């Protein structure tokens, strides 16, 4: 059986993190919650649900993901697959098997859960999220002939391929950086339609004007940077 580890960046997700961890399939080897400076009961609830909890004090989605990867790289046994999922319960953790299936069955390198409109709960993505996502994926198609339609956070990748990407973004550009590097390195990829629901709590990105603008700048910055290479 494949060794699958899950990384969940989390900050103030006390009301949702336990649900996310508990609904991830039991065959997952380890669930790593990276606490990014929570001031609520995120850590306690994640531990209670059975997750390994580590801390990254530098604020940023990418910082948290990198900390999780560093923790995993220090283990004596490295995994076959890494899955990323948010801690806000907007994804359906039980769909992890659907996300990893193309890797296990067809040797695909990378899979992203695509939040198709027909599978999204009304209001689960803000208008600015939808616009930004559509603009980013349009530009990726334009510049790189990409087939991506989403920058969804629920994603799976072969661990060895992920190491090759040498990820570096520390904030909101993490997802698009990964997809651009997948394209650049001509790794195999596929999208899998997933359901998506209203998150628990307030988004740190789309829930604020500052977060929305900063995320947009980061994402577009990565795309234009790579288009010039």
C-alpha positions in Angstrom: 0.0 0.0 0.0 1.2 3.5 -0.8 2.6 5.6 2.0 0.5 8.8 1.9 1.1 11.8 4.2 -1.2 14.8 4.4 -0.1 18.4 5.2 -2.7 20.8 6.5 -1.6 24.5 7.0 -3.8 26.0 9.7 -4.4 29.2 11.6 -7.3 29.7 13.9 -9.2 26.7 12.5 -10.3 25.4 15.9 -13.9 24.9 14.8 -13.1 22.9 11.7 -9.7 21.2 12.0 -11.0 18.3 14.0 -13.6 17.6 11.3 -11.0 17.7 8.5 -8.6 15.4 10.3 -11.2 12.9 11.4 -12.7 12.5 7.9 -9.4 11.8 6.1 -9.3 8.1 5.2 -7.7 5.8 7.8 -5.1 4.4 5.4 -3.2 7.7 5.3 0.1 7.2 7.1 0.3 10.5 8.9 -1.7 13.8 9.0 0.6 16.8 9.7 -1.2 19.9 10.8 1.1 22.9 10.7 -0.1 25.5 13.1 0.7 29.0 11.8 0.2 31.0 14.9 -3.3 30.1 16.0 -4.8 31.9 19.0 -7.7 29.5 19.5 -7.9 25.7 20.1 -6.6 24.6 16.7 -3.7 22.7 18.2 -5.6 20.9 20.9 -8.4 19.9 18.5 -6.0 18.7 15.8 -4.1 16.6 18.3 -7.4 15.2 19.8 -8.4 14.1 16.2 -5.2 12.2 15.8 -2.9 14.6 13.8 0.7 15.3 14.3 1.0 19.0 15.1 4.1 21.1 14.4 4.5 24.9 14.5 5.6 27.5 12.0 5.7 31.0 13.6 6.4 32.9 10.3 3.0 33.8 9.0 2.2 32.6 5.5 0.6 29.7 3.7 3.8 28.8 1.9 5.8 29.0 5.1 3.5 26.5 6.7 3.6 24.1 3.7 7.4 24.3 3.6 7.6 23.6 7.4 5.4 20.5 6.9 7.7 19.3 4.0 10.8 19.9 6.1 9.3 17.8 8.9 8.6 15.0 6.5 12.0 15.1 4.9 13.6 14.6 8.4 11.8 11.3 8.9 13.7 8.0 8.4 11.1 6.8 5.9 9.9 9.2 3.2 6.3 8.9 1.7 5.2 8.0 -1.8 2.6 10.8 -2.0 2.0 14.1 -0.3 -1.6 15.5 -0.2 -2.4 19.1 0.7 -5.8 20.2 2.0 -7.0 23.3 3.8 -8.1 23.2 7.4 -11.3 25.1 7.0 -13.5 22.1 6.0 -14.4 23.6 2.6 -13.1 20.5 0.9 -14.5 17.0 1.5 -11.6 15.1 3.1 -13.1 11.7 2.2 -12.5 12.5 -1.4 -8.8 12.0 -0.8 -9.0 8.6 -2.4 -10.3 10.2 -5.6 -7.4 12.7 -5.6 -4.7 10.1 -5.3 -6.2 7.5 -7.6 -4.6 8.8 -10.8 -1.2 8.6 -9.2 -1.7 5.1 -7.9 -3.5 3.7 -11.0 -2.1 5.7 -13.9 1.3 6.9 -12.6 0.3 10.6 -12.9 2.7 12.9 -11.2 0.3 15.6 -9.9 -3.4 15.8 -9.3 -5.4 18.9 -8.4 -8.9 18.8 -7.1 -10.9 21.1 -9.5 -13.8 23.0 -7.8 -16.2 22.7 -10.7 -19.1 25.1 -10.5 -21.7 22.3 -10.7 -20.1 20.7 -7.6 -19.7 23.9 -5.6 -22.1 24.9 -2.8 -23.5 28.4 -3.6 -21.4 31.0 -1.9 -18.5 28.7 -1.2 -16.2 30.8 -3.5 -16.4 34.6 -3.4 -16.8 36.5 -6.7 -13.2 37.7 -6.4 -12.0 34.2 -5.9 -13.8 33.0 -9.0 -12.6 35.9 -11.0 -9.0 35.6 -9.9 -9.0 31.8 -10.4 -10.4 32.2 -13.9 -7.9 34.9 -14.8 -4.9 32.9 -13.5 -5.8 29.7 -15.3 -6.6 31.7 -18.5 -3.1 33.2 -18.5 -1.6 29.8 -17.8 -3.4 28.4 -20.9 -2.3 31.4 -22.9 1.4 31.4 -21.9 2.0 27.7 -21.2 -0.8 25.8 -23.1 -1.9 24.6 -19.7 -5.1 22.5 -19.2 -5.6 23.7 -15.6 -8.9 25.2 -14.8 -8.4 25.7 -11.0 -5.8 26.5 -8.4 -7.6 24.3 -5.9 -5.8 23.7 -2.6 -6.8 20.0 -2.4 -4.0 18.4 -4.3 -1.7 15.4 -4.4 1.8 14.9 -5.8 4.4 12.2 -5.8 6.9 13.1 -3.1 10.0 12.7 -5.3 8.4 15.0 -7.9 7.6 17.6 -5.3 11.2 17.6 -4.1 12.2 18.3 -7.7 10.1 21.5 -7.8 12.2 23.1 -5.1 9.2 25.1 -3.9 9.9 28.5 -2.4 6.9 30.8 -2.2 6.1 31.6 1.4 2.6 33.1 1.1 -0.3 33.0 -1.3 1.6 32.1 -4.5 2.3 28.5 -3.3 -0.5 26.8 -5.4 0.3 28.6 -8.7 4.0 28.2 -8.2 3.5 24.4 -7.9 1.4 24.3 -11.1 3.7 26.5 -13.1 6.7 24.4 -12.2 4.8 21.2 -13.1 4.2 22.7 -16.5 7.8 23.9 -16.9 9.2 20.5 -16.0 6.7 18.7 -18.2 5.5 16.5 -15.4 2.2 14.6 -16.0 -0.9 16.1 -14.4 -4.6 15.9 -14.3 -7.6 17.5 -12.7 -10.2 15.6 -10.7 -13.6 17.3 -10.1 -14.3 17.7 -6.4 -17.1 19.1 -4.3 -16.6 22.3 -2.4 -18.7 23.9 0.4 -18.8 27.0 2.5 -15.8 27.1 4.8 -16.1 27.3 8.6 -14.8 30.7 9.8 -13.4 33.6 7.8 -10.9 33.2 5.0 -7.5 34.8 5.6 -7.3 35.5 1.8 -10.6 36.2 0.2 -12.2 37.3 3.5 -10.3 40.6 3.5 -9.6 43.2 0.8 -5.9 43.2 1.7 -5.7 39.4 1.5 -7.5 39.4 -1.9 -5.3 42.0 -3.4 -2.0 40.5 -2.1 -3.0 37.0 -3.2 -3.8 38.4 -6.7 -0.5 40.2 -7.0 1.4 37.1 -5.9 -0.4 34.8 -8.3 -0.1 37.1 -11.3 3.5 37.8 -10.4 4.4 34.1 -10.6 2.7 33.7 -13.9 4.4 36.7 -15.6 7.7 35.7 -14.1 7.5 32.3 -15.7 6.2 33.6 -18.9 9.4 35.6 -19.4 11.7 32.6 -18.8 
